[in-house]
Amino acid sequence: MISFFGNKNKDKNGEPQQGGLFQRLQQGLSKTRASFAGKLDRVFLGKKEITPDVLDELEEVLFTSDIGVETTQELLNSIREKVARKELKDTEKLKAALRDHILSFLDIPRQDRPGPASGEPLVILVVGVNGVGKTTTIGKASHHFRSQGKNVMLVAGDTFRAAAEEQLSIWGERVGADVVKQAAGADPSAVVFDALTAAISRKSDVVIIDTAGRLHTKTNLMEELKKIYRVTAKRLPGAPHEVWLVLDATTGQNAISQANLFNEAIGVTGIILTKLDGTAKGGIVVGISHQFRIPIIYIGIGEKVEDLRPFEPKEFVKAIFD
């Protein structure tokens, strides 16, 4: 079975290990930790009882942490109810309850979707606006599949940006993946159709389709994506098996509006958040998970290939809180 969820950085009990990989994650999320957990620590510092002032300060931290209004409100309502019922009596238990609730938002089960038939490739359609790191993410994900011994084909479906095709070709050479492309300005759907035909004949294990992301013409963009989706399904019934949305974590709340736009248009099955190492807005991970109930597959915490990491909720929360 082809795997893109989970990682090996766990102990025998399924808990995050304390080795180099986890330390790299902590380092990559250091700005978010300083912003979010650091503010929480200052709220709770020297205070044992949960007073109205503590709850007001907590509210301010949550509303300014890019978690989002809806998610923040649910967290606050839950905390206030537990305090009122005297289930939470001190700030240590309050912090633990907050941590557990955030973890519950992040632990989204994978959607039960049929995979490829025997002998057919897993087809992944990758979408997102320009500038989020889509093509680089595809390259890094293809490295992950190649490390499993899978034959990977990359499809240059963004035919409007020559740089995207060139970048994809470089990644193909780097990781040992086939790349299918056509002349600049070609019909993206035709490129995808021909690529799937080639993938079937070459017995590729995984096909990853890059797409354009010109959000300033979003109506045309969404129609183009829907067409690619239809053509993919026509050439290979059941495909695409996955639709991955790449989001730039540094954009904060804009990422939520992008997720809504793409999900309504073609139905997203997994989310990848890039550039988490460059922002204090990592709370967006929590907001997106809670609001859309779509699993986060990978997070990007650096420039290296291995810095595109399979997302582990427990690991993420531990890196933020501990």
N, C-alpha and C positions, 0 to 999 in steps of 0.2 A: 504493500500500500504506500502511496506517495504521501509523505508527511510534510506539512508546513506549520503545524501547531506544536507548541511545547518546546522545551530544550532540555539539555542534559545537566544543567547546573543546579541539580537538586540532590539532597541527601536521600537516604533510604525511606524516610518518612514523607517525602514529597516537599520538604521545606527547602527554601533557598540556601545554598551553601555559602560559605564565607570566603571562598577562594578568589582568585584573580578576576574571573569573569564577573562575579557579583560586585567586586570593588570597582571594576570598570563601569558597571551600571550606576553605582552610587556616584561616581565621578561625573558621568554623563548627565545625571539628574540633579547635580549639586545646586544649580540655580533655582530649580523648582523647590528643592528641599529647603534652601535658605529662605525663600519667599514664603512658602506655605507652612512647613513644620516650624521654621524659625519664628514666625509670627505667633503660631499656636503656643510655643514654649514661652514667649514673652507674655501672652495672655494669662497663662497658668502659673507663671513664676511666683513663688512665695504665697500662692493661694491654695488653700485646701478645700474650702467650701465653694459650692456652686451658687453664686449670688446672681441677682438680675444683671449686675454690671458685667460679670464674667460672660453671661449669655449674650449681652449686647456686643461685647468686644469680639466674641466668637462669630457673631453674625457679620460683623464688619470684615473679619478675616476671610470668611467664606465668600462673601459677595465680591471681594477684590482678588480672588484667587483663580479666576477664569473657569471655575467649575460650572458656572451658568446659573441663571435665576431659578429655573425649575428645580434643578438638582439641589441647589443651596436651600431652597424652601423646604424640600422634603427632608433634608438632613436636620434642619433646625426644628421642624415640627416633631420629628422623631425624638430628638434630644429633649425638647421641652416637655413632651409627654412623659418621658421616662423620669425626668426630674420631678415633675408634678406627682407621679406615682411613687416617688422616693426610691426608684430603682437605681438612680444615680445619685450618690451622696457626696462624692468628692471629685476633684478635677482629674485625678489619675484614672478613675473609672470612666469619666467623661471622655477623656482622650482615647481610651481603649474602645469605647462604644463608637466613637467617631471613626476610628480606624476600621472596625469591623463592618460598619455600615458602608464605608467607601469600598471596602473589599467586595461586599455583596453587589455593588453597582458594577464592578469590573469583571466579575466572574460570570461572563455570558457564555452559555453553551453554544457550540457550533451548530449552525442551522443544518437540519437534516435534509440534505440535497443528494439526489442520486449522482454518483460519480460516473466516470467514463465506462463504456462497455469494454469487455476484454479485448485487448489488442488495439484499443483506440487511445488517443492522447488525452490527458487532462488539459482542458483549455481554460485559460485565465485571461479575462478581459480587464485591463488596468486603465482606470480613468482618473481624472483630476485636472485642475486648472494648470495653466503654464506656471512654471516657477516653483512648484512644490517639491521637485526632485523626483518626478515620475520615472524618467528614463534611467536615472541612476539607481533608483529603487528596483526597477526591473532587472538591471544588471546584477545587483547584489542578491536578489531573490534567485536569479538563475544560477548564481554561484552556489547557493544553498542546495538547490536541486542537483547540480552537477556533483556536489560533494556526496550525494546519496547514490551516485553512479547512474543518474538518469540522463537520457538524451533530451536535450532542450532545444527548442526552436523559438527564436525571437522574431516577432513580426512588426515591421515598421509601419504601423497604421497611421502615424502622424506624418502625412505626406506634404503638409503645408510648411513644415519647418525643416529645412535641410539639415540644420544642426542636430535635430533629433535623430534622423537617420544615421548621420555620421557617428553620433554618440553611441547609438545602439550597436553599430557595427564594431566599434572599438571594444565595447563590452563583450560582444560575441567572440571576438578574437581572444580577449583576455581570459574568459572562462571556458572557452571551448564549446560554444553553442552556435548552431546554425542561425543565420540571419536571412530573412526574406524581405526584400524591399523592391520598389519599382521607382520609376522616374518621379521627380518632384512634381506635385500637383495631380498625381494619379488618384483615381477614386479609391478611398480607403477600404471600402467594402470589397472591391475587386481584389485588392492586395490581400485581404484577409481570406477571401474565398480560395485564391490560388495557393496561399500559404497552407491552409488546411488540407488541400489536395496533396501538396508536397509532404506535409507532416504524416499523413496516412501512408503514403507510399514509402517514406523513409522510416516508418515505424518509430516516430518520435514519442517519447514518454510524456513530455510537457510542452505545451505551446503557450507562450505569453505574448499577448497582443498589446502593443503600445498604441495610444490614441492621442488625438489633438486635444488641446485644452484652452481654446480661445473663448474665455468667459464673456468677453465684451460683445460677442455675438451668440449669447447663450441659447437662443431659440434654435438657430441653425446647428449649433454644437450638439444640443440634445437630440435633435432629429437625426443628425449624422450618427450619433452613438446608437440610437434605436435601430437605424438601418444596419449598422455593423452587427448588432445583436441578432437581428432577424436573419441576416445572411449567414452568420456563424451557425445558427440553429438549423438553417436550411441545408447547409453543407454537411453538418455533423449533428444529427438529432440528439438533443440533450445538452448540447454546448450553447453558450459557455457554461462550464460547470461552476465557475467562480467569477464574481465581479468584485475586484478590489479597488477601493477608493483611496488614493494617496492624498493626505492632507499635511499642510505645513503647520506645525504646532506653534510657530512664532506668530501666527495670525490670530491666535486666541479665538474669540467668539465668531470671527468670520468663518472659521473652520466648521462650525455648527451649521451655518447657513448653507455652506457648500455641500455638506453631508445631506442636508434636507433636499437640496436641488437635485443632486445625482441620484439619491435613493428614490425620489418620486419618479424620476425619468426612467430608470432601468432596473432598479432594485439592487442594492449593494449587499454583498454577502460577507465582506470583510473590510476592515479599515486598517490602513498603515499610516502612522503618524511619524513624520520626519522632523529633523532639526530640533529634537528635544534638548540636546546639549547646549543649544544657543539661546535658550529662553527660560524665563521664570514662569511661563504660562503652562507648565505641565499639567495643571489642574484640568485643562481641556480634555485630557484623557478620560477623566472621571465623568465629566459632563456629557461627552459624546456617547460613552458606554451606556450611561443611564437613560439618556433621552431616546436613543435609537435602538437599543438592545441588539446591536450588531457587534459581533466579536472583533476585537482588535487583534490582528494577526502578528504584525511586526511593529517595532518602534525603532526609530533611527536616533542614535546617540553619538554620532561621530562620522568621520570621513572614511574610515577603513571599511573593508568589505564585511568584517565580522561585527561592525557596529550597527548593522541592521539585525536586530535581535528578535527572535520569537518572543511574543509578549506573554509574560507570566504574571497574573494579577498579584499573587502573594509576594513575588519578587519585587514588583513595582512598589507595592505599599511598604514593604520592609525598607526599600531604598529611600523612600520619601520620609518615613517616620523615625527610623532607627539611626 
